[in-house]
């Protein structure tokens, strides 16, 4: 579900380093907002300035964490990833009959093979066959120029404020899903395949291998939505609605607090 009639072409003219710095300031982010980009030709990925290539086999969660936590620009092909699940989500392979069966997850995450297969079928993924490589980089670097999507980790409160910013104008309701394990499909898988803002509750693998903290959620959006959300949050701040949200007190007369935003709620 889109938030407004925003053209993907708008991302070509965005000053993403500036927008990323503003996003960090407004939401008090603890890690780098970063971009993710798919490449039809691996040579184009390898040509990115100062790109790092893995020396070990990783999960995609680890590659993402290297951009978010360490500030690295990292490029991968299917051979750098540990298995079909990671490859399948970003369209670099793995989407064969064995993967669709969910056999490897049966008895680990799901009671039966039909349960595991249903999970695989529920995952939003990038169709296989078009792309050879993927890269991630902090948007402050400007190296992906532009990325397909921008991602950031934040607390639930910060995510709610970002969503409020998206909904300030051109309001739309958001409906997101939770596939459970492999929740990277809910974030970068969904955003890459649909070009829609995509919020996820990171899964076990993201937390164990990707260093995701216990209080963090993950947002993935096409780049143009960062500017839209920031404009909305600026308007909200002008109304006194800012993050972090100040606690009012659970035993106070609520009318004094409500009157700051809704004058008609003041005590008479």
C-alpha positions as CSV (number, residue, x, y, z in Angstrom):
1,X,0.0,0.0,0.0
2,X,1.6,3.3,-1.0
3,X,1.7,6.4,1.1
4,X,1.3,8.9,-1.8
5,X,1.8,9.2,-5.5
6,X,5.6,9.2,-5.2
7,X,7.5,8.4,-8.4
8,X,10.6,6.1,-8.1
9,X,12.4,8.5,-10.4
10,X,12.3,11.1,-7.6
11,X,15.1,9.1,-5.9
12,X,17.6,10.2,-8.5
13,X,17.5,13.8,-7.3
14,X,17.5,13.2,-3.5
15,X,20.4,14.3,-1.3
16,X,20.4,11.1,0.6
17,X,23.5,11.8,2.8
18,X,21.7,14.9,4.1
19,X,18.4,13.1,4.5
20,X,20.1,10.3,6.3
21,X,21.8,12.7,8.8
22,X,18.4,14.3,9.4
23,X,16.8,10.9,9.9
24,X,19.5,10.0,12.5
25,X,18.9,13.3,14.3
26,X,15.1,13.2,14.4
27,X,14.8,9.5,15.4
28,X,17.9,9.3,17.6
29,X,19.2,6.3,15.6
30,X,21.9,4.2,17.1
31,X,23.1,2.8,13.8
32,X,23.6,3.9,10.2
33,X,20.7,4.2,7.8
34,X,21.9,2.2,4.8
35,X,21.0,1.5,1.2
36,X,20.6,-1.8,-0.6
37,X,20.9,-2.2,-4.3
38,X,20.5,-5.2,-6.7
39,X,22.7,-5.5,-9.8
40,X,22.0,-7.4,-13.0
41,X,25.7,-7.6,-13.7
42,X,28.1,-8.5,-10.9
43,X,30.8,-6.3,-12.5
44,X,28.7,-3.2,-11.9
45,X,28.6,-4.1,-8.2
46,X,32.3,-4.7,-8.1
47,X,32.9,-1.2,-9.6
48,X,31.4,0.6,-6.6
49,X,34.2,2.8,-5.0
50,X,35.8,1.2,-1.9
51,X,33.5,-1.8,-1.9
52,X,34.4,-4.7,0.3
53,X,34.0,-8.3,-0.8
54,X,33.4,-11.0,1.9
55,X,36.3,-13.4,2.7
56,X,34.0,-15.8,4.5
57,X,30.5,-17.3,4.0
58,X,27.8,-15.1,5.6
59,X,24.1,-14.7,6.0
60,X,22.6,-11.7,4.4
61,X,21.8,-10.5,8.0
62,X,25.6,-10.3,8.6
63,X,26.2,-8.3,5.4
64,X,23.4,-5.9,6.3
65,X,24.9,-5.5,9.8
66,X,28.3,-4.6,8.3
67,X,26.7,-1.6,6.7
68,X,24.5,-0.6,9.6
69,X,26.9,-1.3,12.5
70,X,30.3,-0.9,11.0
71,X,29.7,1.7,8.2
72,X,31.1,-0.6,5.4
73,X,30.1,-0.8,1.8
74,X,29.8,-4.5,1.0
75,X,29.0,-6.4,-2.2
76,X,27.9,-10.0,-2.5
77,X,27.0,-12.6,-5.1
78,X,25.1,-15.9,-4.4
79,X,28.4,-17.7,-3.6
80,X,29.0,-15.5,-0.6
81,X,25.8,-16.6,1.1
82,X,25.4,-19.6,3.4
83,X,22.3,-21.1,1.8
84,X,19.2,-21.0,-0.3
85,X,17.1,-19.0,2.2
86,X,19.3,-16.0,2.1
87,X,19.7,-16.2,-1.7
88,X,16.0,-16.6,-2.3
89,X,14.9,-13.5,-0.5
90,X,17.0,-11.1,-2.6
91,X,16.5,-13.0,-5.9
92,X,20.0,-14.4,-6.2
93,X,19.0,-18.0,-6.4
94,X,17.6,-20.8,-4.2
95,X,14.0,-20.7,-5.3
96,X,13.8,-24.3,-6.5
97,X,11.5,-27.1,-5.5
98,X,13.6,-28.2,-2.6
99,X,13.5,-24.6,-1.2
100,X,9.8,-24.3,-1.7
101,X,9.3,-27.6,0.2
102,X,10.7,-26.1,3.3
103,X,12.4,-29.4,4.1
104,X,15.4,-27.9,5.9
105,X,13.1,-26.0,8.3
106,X,10.8,-28.9,9.1
107,X,11.2,-29.9,12.7
108,X,13.4,-26.9,13.4
109,X,10.9,-24.0,13.0
110,X,7.8,-25.8,11.9
111,X,6.1,-28.9,13.1
112,X,5.5,-30.5,9.6
113,X,6.7,-30.1,6.1
114,X,3.4,-28.7,5.0
115,X,3.8,-26.0,7.7
116,X,7.3,-25.2,6.5
117,X,6.2,-25.2,2.8
118,X,3.4,-22.8,3.7
119,X,6.0,-20.5,5.4
120,X,8.1,-20.5,2.2
121,X,5.1,-19.7,0.1
122,X,4.2,-16.8,2.4
123,X,7.6,-15.0,2.1
124,X,7.7,-11.8,0.0
125,X,10.8,-12.4,-2.2
126,X,12.5,-10.9,-5.3
127,X,11.9,-13.2,-8.3
128,X,15.0,-15.1,-9.3
129,X,16.8,-14.8,-12.7
130,X,17.3,-11.1,-13.2
131,X,20.0,-10.2,-10.6
132,X,23.6,-11.4,-10.1
133,X,24.7,-9.3,-7.1
134,X,23.7,-7.1,-4.3
135,X,25.4,-4.3,-2.3
136,X,24.8,-2.4,0.9
137,X,26.3,0.9,2.0
138,X,25.5,3.6,4.5
139,X,23.5,6.3,2.7
140,X,26.0,8.9,4.1
141,X,28.5,7.5,1.6
142,X,26.5,8.2,-1.5
143,X,28.0,5.2,-3.2
144,X,24.9,3.4,-4.4
145,X,23.6,6.5,-6.2
146,X,20.7,5.8,-5.6
147,X,20.0,2.5,-3.7
148,X,16.9,0.5,-4.5
149,X,15.8,0.8,-0.9
150,X,16.9,2.5,2.3
151,X,16.8,0.6,5.6
152,X,17.2,1.6,9.3
153,X,16.9,0.0,12.7
154,X,15.0,1.9,15.4
155,X,12.9,1.4,18.5
156,X,9.2,0.9,18.3
157,X,8.5,4.5,19.3
158,X,10.8,5.8,16.6
159,X,9.1,3.6,14.0
160,X,5.7,4.9,15.1
161,X,6.9,8.5,14.6
162,X,8.3,7.7,11.2
163,X,5.0,6.1,10.2
164,X,3.1,9.2,11.5
165,X,5.4,11.3,9.3
166,X,4.5,9.1,6.2
167,X,0.8,9.5,7.0
168,X,0.9,13.3,7.6
169,X,-0.2,13.9,4.0
170,X,-1.8,11.6,1.4
171,X,-2.9,9.3,4.3
172,X,-3.0,5.6,3.7
173,X,-3.3,2.8,6.2
174,X,-0.4,0.4,6.3
175,X,-0.9,-3.4,6.5
176,X,2.2,-5.4,7.2
177,X,2.7,-9.1,7.7
178,X,4.9,-11.3,9.9
179,X,6.2,-14.5,8.3
180,X,8.1,-15.4,11.5
181,X,11.5,-16.8,11.0
182,X,13.1,-15.3,7.8
183,X,11.6,-12.0,8.7
184,X,14.1,-10.3,6.3
185,X,11.4,-11.2,3.7
186,X,9.1,-8.8,5.6
187,X,11.6,-6.0,5.3
188,X,14.1,-6.0,2.4
189,X,12.4,-8.8,0.5
190,X,9.0,-7.0,0.5
191,X,10.4,-3.5,-0.2
192,X,12.7,-4.7,-3.0
193,X,9.9,-6.7,-4.7
194,X,7.0,-4.2,-4.2
195,X,8.7,-0.8,-3.7
196,X,6.5,-0.2,-0.7
197,X,7.4,0.9,2.8
198,X,7.9,-2.4,4.8
199,X,8.2,-2.7,8.5
200,X,9.4,-5.9,10.2
201,X,10.0,-7.5,13.6
202,X,13.5,-8.9,13.0
203,X,13.7,-12.7,13.5
204,X,16.1,-15.0,15.4
205,X,18.6,-15.2,12.6
206,X,18.8,-11.4,12.3
207,X,19.4,-11.1,16.0
208,X,21.8,-14.0,16.4
209,X,23.8,-13.4,13.2
210,X,23.0,-9.8,12.3
211,X,23.5,-8.2,15.8
212,X,20.0,-6.8,15.9
213,X,19.2,-5.5,19.4
214,X,16.2,-6.8,21.4
215,X,14.3,-3.4,21.2
216,X,14.9,-2.8,17.5
217,X,12.6,-3.0,14.5
218,X,13.6,-2.7,10.9
219,X,12.1,-0.3,8.3
220,X,12.8,-0.7,4.5
221,X,11.5,2.0,2.1
222,X,12.3,3.2,-1.4
223,X,14.5,6.3,-1.0
224,X,11.9,8.9,-1.9
225,X,9.8,8.0,1.1
226,X,12.6,9.2,3.5
227,X,12.0,12.8,2.3
228,X,8.2,12.4,2.6
229,X,8.5,11.1,6.2
230,X,10.9,13.8,7.2
231,X,8.5,16.5,5.9
232,X,5.7,14.9,7.8
233,X,7.7,14.7,11.0
234,X,8.7,18.3,10.7
235,X,5.0,19.3,10.5
236,X,4.3,17.1,13.6
237,X,7.2,18.7,15.5
238,X,5.6,22.1,14.8
239,X,2.6,20.9,16.6
240,X,4.7,19.9,19.6
241,X,4.7,16.2,18.7
242,X,8.3,15.0,18.8
243,X,10.3,11.9,19.4
244,X,11.2,10.7,22.0
245,X,7.8,11.0,23.4
246,X,7.7,12.6,26.8
247,X,6.0,10.6,29.5
248,X,3.1,12.5,31.0
249,X,2.3,10.3,34.0
250,X,-0.3,7.5,34.5
251,X,-2.0,9.2,37.5
252,X,-2.2,12.8,36.2
253,X,-5.4,14.6,35.1
254,X,-5.1,14.0,31.4
255,X,-6.8,17.2,30.4
256,X,-3.8,19.4,30.9
257,X,-1.6,17.2,28.7
258,X,-4.2,16.8,26.0
259,X,-4.8,20.6,25.9
260,X,-1.3,21.1,24.5
261,X,-2.4,19.4,21.3
262,X,-6.2,19.8,21.5
263,X,-7.2,23.1,23.1
264,X,-10.8,22.0,23.5
265,X,-9.7,19.3,25.9
266,X,-8.5,21.8,28.6
267,X,-10.0,21.9,32.0
268,X,-12.9,24.2,32.3
